[in-house]
């Protein structure tokens, strides 16, 4: 019993730490985009960059919800954490790379395929959450 509680607390700590990291870095990247990149990127690139920031923040909040939620099994929380983290990295990360070509000078077009994969992972995380709530016995 004690080991189960310990494992749960460790998982909650990991999830909330990930939420904090992605939330904090979304704010930093948002400020960077609004101030440092506004005169370098085109309006379209800036909107794209901001989309990456928004989705990163949405999913940081999603992870925060997951971390404090007491209605899901530990294994489900771990699955959602992994899928969400990979989704954020693939979706938002690829958008950051694709939209900042003017800054980096590197054409990341090949990373374009990673964006929808990241989006699919984020959708999958929400689907796992939803499925597990529906299957839960009242």
Beta strands, then each sheet from edge to edge (+ up, - down):
end
